Amino acid sequence: MLFGAVFGLISLTTRGGHGTVSRQAVVADRYNIVAGIAAADDARNLLARYNWRH
């Protein structure tokens, strides 16, 4: 804990006193879903029923 506090204090003072860090979000372009055969068939049927793209 002490090391973390000292390291945080040092990094805070070397950045010019700014207490916040700006970061960009990482967003996936696509997702892979892993499912059993029965669940995959049910999902395909729902996609077809509601005319959704798959």
Secondary structure, DSSP 8 states (H G I E B T S, - for coil): -HHHHHHHHHHHHHTTS-----------S-------HHHHHHHHHHHHHTT---
